[in-house]
């Protein structure tokens, strides 16, 4: 008898702990999957794909990070040496730029906006649907408890690059403790629990929303076209809430790799590189477990505001201020302290990728069914450069993208990476971006 016939991904281990009954889900074992390890053998259903974005501020040290070789046999330069453990599971993109098309360079904004929306606007208030929303709308087939999760390390709740339409940025969670409560607090339903009982308060709240449906339709007939568009976006958010409530009224699909992370007792307040590493690991752990427990499929992590307040230990000057004030070392050609801070950010990127890769699913990992897109605001912060952006992706999205490559596209628009990600996930788009940043050229070298 095949292993897949003896085992089920719904199987749990049952026992007693201190007199109380407990259930423990088993991980997604090799015997449950097909020979490629990317689908359940019993049903042929592919493991669900996930997508995330990761933003870090202020780029990298100029001329210190670009590998000399391209393709899949390149060597990481010393500035990126910490990424060697994940080199085989990530791609590095170099040489690209953001085209302004005569618009003013909105420092710390225009480049990141272009990479997430494909557009460079004339003012900071004109932000459009972001890449994570476009991809999420395609890969999420049914409503989930959280359509996406946004977190920020050192900024306010507006330190986010995720947006649905023109109604503003999706606010970021800045407290790991609060995020833990949202994800794994009283409203969390263990997908591997033997019993399920809908919350009557959720049922009541859902019925209250449904009761205004007729009034909503009547109101839409009374307003102007402009107000109708605004109301449509507003009611879309209401529908999202209804869908989230509907999810809470259904028994979750079993996810044997789901486990609840250790409880977070308090939030860190300091913002030097050491404490920020701890804070980032807390957020990365929560996000990874949220994905493995089916709470969401889309996430956005920001290291904070582009005007970074990150500090070196025992140094009171923030990263952003250093990019303007620290002299360039004439012997090395870079700002030494800024280089150290950039390398600290690469350490956080390493931690996120390794965290996703640590959750085993059969022969693969959670990272293997995920694509994470890492981008920054400037190629070099001291010059507010819109050229030579360092960009990364990690994970294959369930075999949709090859990894281990360095691709150089000197002078091309940065939107090529976002378009490649959309193509990998099967988004039906022949091009992406606007004006000179519009592209129909994916990096076919990494498309599986």
Residue pairs with C-beta under 8 A, 6 or more apart in sequence:
2 31
2 41
3 29
3 30
3 31
3 32
4 31
4 32
4 33
4 40
4 41
4 42
5 42
6 31
7 26
7 29
7 31
7 32
8 32
8 42
9 26
9 28
9 32
9 40
9 254
9 255
9 256
10 254
10 256
11 26
11 256
12 23
12 24
12 25
12 26
12 192
12 194
12 254
12 256
13 23
13 24
13 25
13 26
14 21
14 22
14 23
14 24
14 194
15 21
15 22
15 24
16 22
23 190
23 192
23 193
23 194
24 192
25 191
25 192
25 254
25 255
25 256
25 257
25 258
25 259
26 256
27 256
27 257
27 360
27 361
27 362
28 47
28 256
28 257
28 360
28 361
28 362
29 256
29 362
30 37
30 362
30 363
31 41
32 40
32 41
32 42
32 362
33 39
33 40
33 41
33 47
33 362
33 363
34 40
34 41
34 44
36 399
37 362
37 363
37 364
37 368
38 46
38 47
38 364
38 368
38 369
38 398
38 399
39 45
39 46
39 47
40 47
46 398
47 361
47 369
47 398
48 139
48 294
48 297
48 369
49 139
49 297
49 369
49 370
49 371
49 397
49 398
49 400
49 425
50 139
50 291
50 297
50 298
50 299
50 366
50 369
50 370
50 371
50 397
51 132
51 135
51 136
51 139
51 297
51 298
51 299
51 370
51 371
51 372
51 373
51 397
51 421
51 425
52 132
52 287
52 298
52 299
52 300
52 301
52 370
52 371
52 372
52 373
53 116
53 131
53 132
53 161
53 162
53 299
53 300
53 301
53 372
53 373
53 374
53 375
54 300
54 301
54 302
54 349
54 352
54 372
54 373
54 374
54 375
55 112
55 161
55 300
55 301
55 302
55 303
55 374
55 375
55 376
55 377
56 303
56 345
56 348
56 349
56 374
56 376
57 108
57 303
57 304
57 305
57 306
57 307
57 308
57 310
57 319
57 320
57 345
57 376
57 377
57 381
58 306
58 308
58 319
58 320
58 323
58 338
58 341
58 342
58 376
58 377
58 378
58 381
59 342
59 376
59 377
59 378
59 379
59 380
59 381
59 385
59 389
59 390
60 79
60 80
60 342
60 346
60 376
60 380
60 390
61 79
61 334
61 335
61 338
61 339
61 342
61 380
62 333
62 334
62 379
62 380
62 382
62 383
62 385
62 388
63 333
63 334
64 77
64 78
64 79
64 334
64 339
65 77
65 79
65 80
65 94
65 390
66 77
66 94
66 95
66 388
66 390
66 408
67 74
67 75
67 76
67 77
67 92
67 94
67 406
68 74
68 75
68 77
69 75
69 406
70 405
70 406
70 407
70 408
71 405
71 406
71 445
72 402
72 404
72 405
72 406
74 92
74 405
74 406
76 83
76 84
76 87
79 339
79 342
79 343
79 346
80 92
80 346
82 343
82 346
82 347
82 350
83 90
83 346
83 349
83 350
85 350
85 354
86 350
86 353
86 354
86 357
86 394
87 404
88 403
88 404
89 353
89 357
89 367
89 394
89 395
89 396
89 403
89 404
90 353
90 392
90 393
90 394
90 395
90 403
90 404
91 392
91 393
91 394
91 401
91 402
91 403
91 404
91 405
91 406
91 407
91 446
92 390
92 391
92 392
92 405
92 406
92 407
93 389
93 390
93 391
93 392
93 393
93 406
93 407
93 408
93 409
93 416
93 417
93 443
94 388
94 389
94 390
94 391
94 406
94 407
94 408
94 409
95 388
95 408
95 409
95 410
95 411
95 412
96 388
96 389
96 391
96 409
96 410
96 411
96 412
96 413
96 414
96 416
96 417
97 379
97 386
97 387
97 388
97 389
97 411
97 412
97 413
97 414
98 110
98 111
98 114
98 115
98 120
98 386
98 389
98 413
98 414
98 437
99 120
99 413
99 435
99 436
99 437
100 110
100 120
100 386
101 120
101 435
101 436
101 437
103 110
103 120
103 121
103 122
104 122
105 384
105 386
106 113
106 123
106 124
107 378
107 384
108 306
108 307
108 377
108 378
108 384
109 124
109 306
109 377
110 120
110 121
110 386
111 376
111 377
111 378
111 379
111 386
111 389
111 414
112 161
112 306
112 375
112 376
112 377
113 119
113 120
113 121
113 127
113 161
114 120
114 413
114 414
114 415
114 433
114 437
115 131
115 375
115 389
115 391
115 414
115 415
115 417
115 418
116 130
116 131
116 132
116 161
116 162
116 375
116 418
117 127
117 128
117 129
117 130
117 131
117 163
118 128
118 131
118 415
118 418
118 432
118 433
118 434
118 437
118 438
119 126
119 128
119 433
119 434
119 437
120 434
120 435
120 437
121 127
126 166
127 163
127 166
127 168
127 169
128 163
128 165
128 166
129 163
129 164
129 165
130 161
130 162
130 163
130 164
131 373
131 418
131 421
131 422
132 148
132 162
132 298
132 299
132 300
133 148
133 162
133 163
133 164
133 298
134 422
134 427
135 298
135 421
135 422
135 425
135 427
136 147
136 148
136 297
136 298
138 422
138 425
138 426
138 427
139 297
139 298
139 425
140 147
140 297
140 298
143 243
143 244
143 246
143 247
144 244
144 247
144 294
144 295
144 296
144 297
145 244
145 247
145 248
145 294
145 295
145 296
146 182
146 183
146 244
146 290
146 295
146 296
147 240
147 244
147 296
147 298
148 162
148 170
148 296
148 298
148 299
148 300
149 173
149 179
149 183
149 287
149 290
149 295
149 296
149 298
149 299
149 300
150 160
150 162
150 170
150 171
150 172
150 173
150 299
150 300
150 302
151 172
151 173
151 174
151 179
151 283
151 286
151 287
151 299
151 300
151 301
151 302
152 159
152 160
152 172
152 173
152 174
152 301
152 302
152 303
152 304
152 305
153 174
153 276
153 279
153 280
153 283
153 301
153 302
153 303
153 304
154 271
154 276
154 303
154 304
154 305
154 308
154 309
154 310
155 172
155 174
155 302
155 304
155 305
156 172
156 174
156 305
157 171
157 172
157 173
157 174
158 169
158 171
158 172
159 172
159 174
159 302
159 304
159 305
160 169
160 170
160 171
160 172
160 300
160 302
161 169
161 300
161 302
162 169
162 170
162 300
163 169
163 170
164 170
164 233
164 236
165 233
166 233
167 233
167 234
167 237
170 300
172 300
172 302
173 179
173 182
175 267
176 264
176 267
176 279
176 282
176 283
176 286
177 264
177 265
177 266
177 267
179 283
179 286
180 261
180 263
180 264
180 286
183 286
183 289
183 290
183 293
183 295
184 260
184 261
184 263
184 289
187 199
187 248
188 260
188 293
188 295
189 196
189 248
189 251
189 252
190 252
190 258
190 260
190 293
191 252
191 253
191 254
191 255
191 258
191 293
191 294
192 254
192 255
192 256
192 258
196 251
196 252
198 248
198 249
199 248
199 249
202 245
202 248
202 249
203 249
205 245
206 242
206 245
206 246
206 249
209 238
209 241
209 242
209 245
210 242
216 235
219 231
220 228
220 231
220 232
223 231
252 294
253 294
255 292
255 293
255 294
257 292
257 359
257 360
257 361
257 366
258 289
258 292
258 293
258 294
259 289
259 292
259 293
260 289
260 293
261 285
261 286
261 289
264 282
264 286
268 275
268 278
268 279
270 276
271 309
271 310
271 311
272 310
272 311
272 312
272 313
273 310
273 311
273 312
273 313
273 340
273 341
273 344
274 313
276 303
276 310
276 344
276 348
277 344
277 347
277 348
277 351
280 301
280 303
280 348
280 351
280 352
281 351
281 355
283 301
284 301
284 351
284 352
284 355
284 356
285 355
287 299
287 301
288 355
288 356
288 358
288 359
288 366
289 359
290 296
290 299
291 297
291 299
291 356
291 366
291 370
292 359
292 366
301 352
303 310
303 345
303 348
304 310
306 320
306 377
307 320
308 318
308 319
308 320
308 341
309 318
309 319
309 320
310 318
310 319
310 341
310 344
310 345
311 317
311 318
311 319
312 337
312 340
312 341
315 337
317 325
317 326
317 337
319 338
319 341
320 381
322 335
322 337
322 338
322 341
323 335
323 338
323 381
323 382
324 382
326 335
326 336
326 337
326 338
327 335
328 334
328 335
328 382
329 335
329 336
335 382
338 381
338 382
349 374
349 392
352 372
353 367
353 372
353 394
353 395
356 365
356 366
356 367
356 370
356 372
356 394
356 395
357 365
357 366
357 367
357 368
358 365
359 365
359 366
359 367
361 368
361 369
367 394
367 395
368 395
368 396
368 398
368 399
369 395
369 396
369 397
369 398
370 394
370 395
370 397
371 393
371 394
371 395
371 396
371 397
371 400
371 401
371 421
371 424
371 425
372 393
372 394
372 395
373 391
373 392
373 393
373 417
373 418
373 421
374 391
374 392
374 393
374 394
375 389
375 391
375 414
375 417
376 389
376 390
376 391
378 384
378 385
378 386
378 389
379 385
379 386
379 387
379 388
379 389
379 390
380 388
389 414
391 414
391 417
393 401
393 403
393 417
393 421
393 446
394 403
395 401
395 403
396 402
396 403
396 448
397 424
397 425
399 448
400 424
400 425
400 426
400 447
400 448
401 420
401 421
401 424
401 446
401 447
401 448
402 445
402 446
402 447
402 448
403 446
405 445
405 446
407 443
407 445
407 446
409 416
409 443
412 439
412 441
413 433
413 436
413 437
413 438
413 439
414 437
415 432
415 433
415 437
415 438
415 439
416 439
416 441
416 442
416 443
417 443
418 432
418 433
419 429
419 431
419 432
419 433
419 439
419 440
419 441
419 442
420 442
420 443
420 446
420 447
422 429
422 432
423 429
423 442
423 447
424 446
424 447
424 448
430 440
431 438
431 439
431 440
432 438
432 439
432 440
433 439
